[in-house]
Amino acid sequence: MEKKSNKAEINFKVNLDVNNVPERIFWDATDSDIKNNEAKAVLISIWDGLKKSSLKIDLWTKDMMAEEMQFFTFQILDALGDTYKKSVGDEKIANEIKDFAMHIGKKSNVLKKKI
């Protein structure tokens, strides 16, 4: 018996000002009941297997504060360690990535107290 394949979509809608600067970002996923989630920033990385290169889309709204972007970047770096461990299985390098995230978090004062 042939298995039925599933499909899901993630959609982004970006409202731009006259200079094409994002004012509002909305997203939803077809496998979620919650629609029109609003976000202040979106960073998407895509791996092109044919060209063996990554593509990226970085968008943030006008009202995304620098402090929010610092914390967002820290969280992305920290989560990248988890992603690396889960996908590659290399705990040593994953911990190095997480240590680097902590270093950046402290240097940028995102992490105010010692962890």
C-alpha distance (Angstrom), angle and dihedral (degrees) to the residues before:
residue distance angle dihedral
M1 . . .
E2 3.82 . .
K3 3.79 116.9 .
K4 3.76 117.7 -124.9
S5 3.80 110.8 -119.6
N6 3.77 119.0 -135.8
K7 3.74 127.2 -141.3
A8 3.79 131.6 -161.4
E9 3.77 132.1 -179.1
I10 3.77 132.5 -154.3
N11 3.78 113.0 -157.0
F12 3.79 130.2 -165.8
K13 3.79 126.1 -163.6
V14 3.79 117.5 -168.2
N15 3.80 122.2 -166.8
L16 3.81 108.6 -151.4
D17 3.78 131.4 -162.0
V18 3.82 122.3 -132.1
N19 3.83 89.5 -80.7
N20 3.83 92.4 51.6
V21 3.81 92.3 -108.2
P22 3.81 112.6 145.3
E23 3.80 112.9 -106.3
R24 3.81 98.4 172.3
I25 3.79 133.9 7.6
F26 3.80 123.9 -158.3
W27 3.78 128.9 -177.9
D28 3.77 139.4 178.5
A29 3.77 138.9 173.1
T30 3.77 127.0 -139.7
D31 3.81 92.0 -132.3
S32 3.83 92.8 56.8
D33 3.78 130.6 76.2
I34 3.80 91.5 -146.4
K35 3.79 112.0 90.8
N36 3.81 134.0 -171.0
N37 3.79 97.1 20.4
E38 3.78 108.5 -174.4
A39 3.79 121.4 -135.7
K40 3.78 133.9 -180.0
A41 3.80 94.1 -150.5
V42 3.78 141.6 16.2
L43 3.79 128.3 -168.7
I44 3.78 115.6 -174.8
S45 3.78 125.8 -176.6
I46 3.79 119.6 -167.2
W47 3.80 126.5 -170.9
D48 3.81 114.7 -142.1
G49 3.80 102.4 -154.9
L50 3.79 94.1 -168.9
K51 3.80 95.8 52.8
K52 3.82 92.8 32.3
S53 3.77 90.8 -133.0
S54 3.76 139.4 111.4
L55 3.75 127.1 -117.1
K56 3.76 123.4 -160.3
I57 3.75 140.0 -164.2
D58 3.80 117.5 -162.4
L59 3.80 117.3 -176.4
W60 3.77 131.3 164.4
T61 3.76 132.6 168.6
K62 3.79 126.7 -113.6
D63 3.79 91.3 -107.6
M64 3.82 95.4 54.0
M65 3.78 101.3 117.3
A66 3.83 120.9 -138.3
E67 3.82 90.1 -118.4
E68 3.80 90.1 54.4
M69 3.81 90.8 49.5
Q70 3.81 90.5 50.4
F71 3.80 91.4 52.7
F72 3.82 91.8 42.9
T73 3.80 90.5 52.2
F74 3.81 91.0 48.4
Q75 3.82 90.6 51.2
I76 3.82 91.4 48.9
L77 3.80 92.0 51.4
D78 3.80 91.7 47.2
A79 3.81 92.0 48.1
L80 3.81 89.8 47.7
G81 3.80 87.7 65.4
D82 3.80 89.4 56.1
T83 3.80 91.6 46.5
Y84 3.79 91.4 49.8
K85 3.80 92.4 50.7
K86 3.80 92.8 46.5
S87 3.81 95.4 46.3
V88 3.81 102.6 35.1
G89 3.79 101.3 23.0
D90 3.81 94.0 -135.7
E91 3.79 105.0 136.0
K92 3.81 93.8 178.1
I93 3.81 94.7 58.9
A94 3.82 90.9 38.8
N95 3.79 88.7 57.5
E96 3.82 90.3 47.9
I97 3.81 89.3 54.7
K98 3.81 91.2 48.6
D99 3.82 90.8 47.1
F100 3.80 88.8 52.1
A101 3.81 89.6 50.4
M102 3.80 89.9 52.6
H103 3.81 90.1 48.8
I104 3.81 90.9 52.1
G105 3.80 90.9 44.6
K106 3.79 91.0 55.0
K107 3.83 95.0 41.9
S108 3.80 91.6 51.3
N109 3.83 91.9 44.1
V110 3.78 90.7 -119.5
L111 3.80 86.4 125.4
K112 3.78 104.1 48.9
K113 3.79 97.0 -178.8
K114 3.78 132.1 45.9
I115 3.77 115.6 -92.7
